[in-house]
């Protein structure tokens, strides 16, 4: 892929930069840059700003509100948003369940859910993992039993990001306990206001609250909320996970953080010598940046395939593995670069470490590093991704 931008692409980049400069509140970008945990309204405000511009969902079909951008335009947009400190868009509605709905859903489901996802009226969360069923997702035990025109759902989901924000949850449930594991699963859309749903927070090591447990106790769900066919949910789940794992590559954010790493490494230390002059440390930066560039090229090839209508295949697993590893490696180097200034003096409620002394650039580094230890686990652990690659590519 030729990454030399055309004059039209350069003009598009300037348009994106101008739009972000005019519409992204400085207090919101500062909150992102300094590692504060974002609230629902922080996420919704930027979501709605992009929706009003028509720049919210470039991967959606145009008839449902998508925009006909090239892979390069998507790349430019993501990179400029990351550079500017724009908040991430919650992926569960936009990038995960929406493609399932417009690909496999009924006309009624498309008409009801897609506009509300696009407008930001409805936020979503994902009900996949359970206690004992994370990497081995097909062993899930949450069950849905038919009762007339409804299902009665009972079970327990865990590590559910944004469940405390969400209006809806998409769930994998077992509808045929006698079938083989992957053949007895269905894909349900469930209103989070339904009686019988309880959300309990999980506070993570950075003192933040983004994940939760979700308990479903005799929750009544209309059968019209079933996606596609009963007991075919594993097919839809695999489709969705391909989109999730591509996003976990996180290239744009990693590029911003490696630039921050280089900026810190160029700062003078107490003895007057920048860390960048240490050959061992500068070699670590160079090696990481080379690996990140290789990941970026693979991500762009995947975007090009998607633009031609091809869903992500085993390359999604490779992107997930390398993206997660590089995210963690960059954070480890950032902690190494700031040294003892990374040691948290306190971990306040908003989840950002604030050093008692030291430079501002150390602010938030440890909290981010601690939280991102999960990247090699969520979205399917890296070990599972290697099994997927072995099966789909090597035929093992």
JOSULDA-V184157 format. One record per residue. RES is the residue in one small letter. PSI is psi in radians with two decimals (NA if undefined). Layout:
((RES | PSI) (RES | PSI))
This chain:
((x | 2.29) (x | 2.04) (x | 0.18) (x | 1.96) (x | 2.46) (x | 2.87) (x | -0.64) (x | -0.67) (x | -0.65) (x | -0.67) (x | -0.66) (x | -0.71) (x | -0.73) (x | -0.63) (x | -0.76) (x | -0.80) (x | -0.76) (x | -0.72) (x | -0.79) (x | -0.76) (x | -0.61) (x | -0.36) (x | -0.22) (x | 1.99) (x | 2.39) (x | -0.60) (x | -0.53) (x | -0.77) (x | -0.62) (x | -0.65) (x | -0.69) (x | -0.83) (x | -0.57) (x | 0.16) (x | 0.27) (x | 2.53) (x | 2.39) (x | 2.47) (x | 2.99) (x | -0.74) (x | -0.49) (x | -0.80) (x | -0.73) (x | -0.66) (x | -0.78) (x | -0.66) (x | -0.86) (x | -0.54) (x | -0.78) (x | -0.61) (x | -0.73) (x | -0.57) (x | -0.34) (x | 0.34) (x | 0.43) (x | -0.73) (x | 1.24) (x | -0.32) (x | -0.04) (x | 2.70) (x | 2.55) (x | -0.63) (x | -0.27) (x | 0.19) (x | 0.03) (x | 3.03) (x | 2.43) (x | 1.23) (x | 2.62) (x | 2.85) (x | -0.62) (x | -0.68) (x | -0.69) (x | -0.74) (x | -0.81) (x | -0.79) (x | -0.85) (x | -0.71) (x | -0.73) (x | -0.63) (x | -0.75) (x | -0.75) (x | -0.62) (x | -0.15) (x | 0.52) (x | 2.51) (x | 2.59) (x | 2.59) (x | 2.36) (x | 2.11) (x | -0.29) (x | -0.63) (x | -0.99) (x | -0.87) (x | -0.20) (x | -1.15) (x | -0.55) (x | -0.82) (x | -0.59) (x | -0.77) (x | -0.82) (x | -0.18) (x | -0.72) (x | -0.20) (x | 2.89) (x | 2.90) (x | -0.65) (x | -0.72) (x | -0.72) (x | -0.79) (x | -0.60) (x | -0.87) (x | -0.73) (x | -0.79) (x | -0.64) (x | -0.56) (x | -0.79) (x | -0.74) (x | -0.31) (x | 0.07) (x | -0.67) (x | 2.17) (x | 2.62) (x | 2.78) (x | 2.98) (x | 2.15) (x | 1.33) (x | -1.19) (x | 2.58) (x | 2.85) (x | 2.04) (x | -0.07) (x | 1.43) (x | -1.40) (x | -0.67) (x | 1.18) (x | -0.55) (x | -0.17) (x | 0.18) (x | 2.62) (x | -0.12) (x | 2.20) (x | 2.63) (x | 2.07) (x | 2.41) (x | 2.44) (x | 1.54) (x | -2.13) (x | 0.20) (x | 2.93) (x | 2.55) (x | 2.05) (x | 2.29) (x | 2.32) (x | -2.95) (x | 2.04) (x | 2.67) (x | 2.83) (x | 0.63) (x | 1.73) (x | 2.33) (x | 0.31) (x | -0.56) (x | -0.25) (x | -0.43) (x | 2.53) (x | -0.48) (x | 2.73) (x | 2.38) (x | 2.28) (x | 2.49) (x | 2.25) (x | 2.69) (x | 2.06) (x | -0.20) (x | 1.66) (x | -0.27) (x | -0.18) (x | 2.88) (x | 2.65) (x | -0.94) (x | -0.22) (x | -0.09) (x | 0.42) (x | 2.44) (x | 2.86) (x | 1.96) (x | 2.54) (x | 2.18) (x | 2.26) (x | 2.18) (x | -0.22) (x | 0.01) (x | 2.40) (x | 2.42) (x | -0.08) (x | 2.23) (x | 2.30) (x | 2.23) (x | 2.22) (x | 2.62) (x | 2.09) (x | 2.17) (x | 3.04) (x | -0.35) (x | 0.21) (x | 0.32) (x | 2.86) (x | 1.77) (x | -0.36) (x | 2.84) (x | 2.90) (x | 2.55) (x | 2.14) (x | 2.31) (x | 1.96) (x | 1.73) (x | 0.83) (x | 2.18) (x | 2.12) (x | 2.17) (x | 2.46) (x | -0.34) (x | -0.21) (x | 0.09) (x | 2.26) (x | 2.23) (x | -2.38) (x | 2.60) (x | 2.47) (x | 0.17) (x | 0.28) (x | -0.46) (x | -0.61) (x | -0.78) (x | -0.60) (x | -0.75) (x | -0.69) (x | -0.82) (x | -0.75) (x | -0.53) (x | -0.71) (x | -0.69) (x | -0.78) (x | -0.54) (x | -0.73) (x | -0.53) (x | -0.22) (x | -0.64) (x | 0.67) (x | -0.80) (x | -0.79) (x | -0.67) (x | -0.64) (x | -0.69) (x | -0.74) (x | -0.53) (x | -0.51) (x | -0.67) (x | -0.69) (x | -0.79) (x | -0.63) (x | -0.77) (x | -0.73) (x | -0.42) (x | -0.23) (x | 2.55) (x | 2.37) (x | 3.13) (x | -0.47) (x | 0.08) (x | -0.04) (x | 2.17) (x | 2.62) (x | -0.48) (x | -0.36) (x | -0.18) (x | 2.01) (x | -0.62) (x | -0.73) (x | -0.73) (x | -0.56) (x | -0.65) (x | -0.74) (x | -0.81) (x | -0.79) (x | -0.74) (x | -0.71) (x | -0.63) (x | -0.79) (x | -0.65) (x | -0.66) (x | -0.72) (x | -0.72) (x | -0.70) (x | -0.73) (x | -0.73) (x | -0.69) (x | -0.71) (x | -0.66) (x | -0.65) (x | -0.72) (x | -0.69) (x | -0.71) (x | -0.75) (x | -0.65) (x | -0.33) (x | 0.21) (x | 0.18) (x | 2.13) (x | 2.66) (x | 2.41) (x | -2.41) (x | -0.34) (x | -0.43) (x | -0.68) (x | -0.68) (x | -0.73) (x | -0.71) (x | -0.81) (x | -0.96) (x | -0.67) (x | -0.77) (x | -0.77) (x | -0.72) (x | -0.64) (x | -0.82) (x | -0.68) (x | -0.74) (x | -0.74) (x | -0.66) (x | -0.70) (x | -0.63) (x | -0.76) (x | -0.74) (x | -0.67) (x | -0.67) (x | -0.20) (x | -2.35) (x | -0.21) (x | -0.27) (x | -0.32) (x | 2.15) (x | 2.25) (x | -0.62) (x | 2.72) (x | 1.56) (x | 3.09) (x | -0.57) (x | -0.02) (x | 0.49) (x | 2.21) (x | 2.32) (x | 1.87) (x | 2.52) (x | -0.60) (x | 2.95) (x | 3.07) (x | 2.68) (x | -0.49) (x | -0.25) (x | -0.19) (x | 2.16) (x | -0.11) (x | -0.79) (x | -0.73) (x | -0.75) (x | -0.77) (x | -0.78) (x | -0.77) (x | -0.67) (x | 0.04) (x | -0.35) (x | -0.16) (x | -0.51) (x | 0.01) (x | -0.89) (x | 2.77) (x | 0.28) (x | 2.03) (x | 2.72) (x | -0.54) (x | -0.72) (x | -0.68) (x | -0.64) (x | -0.64) (x | -0.69) (x | -0.80) (x | -0.75) (x | -0.68) (x | -0.80) (x | -0.52) (x | -0.79) (x | -0.20) (x | 0.46) (x | NA))
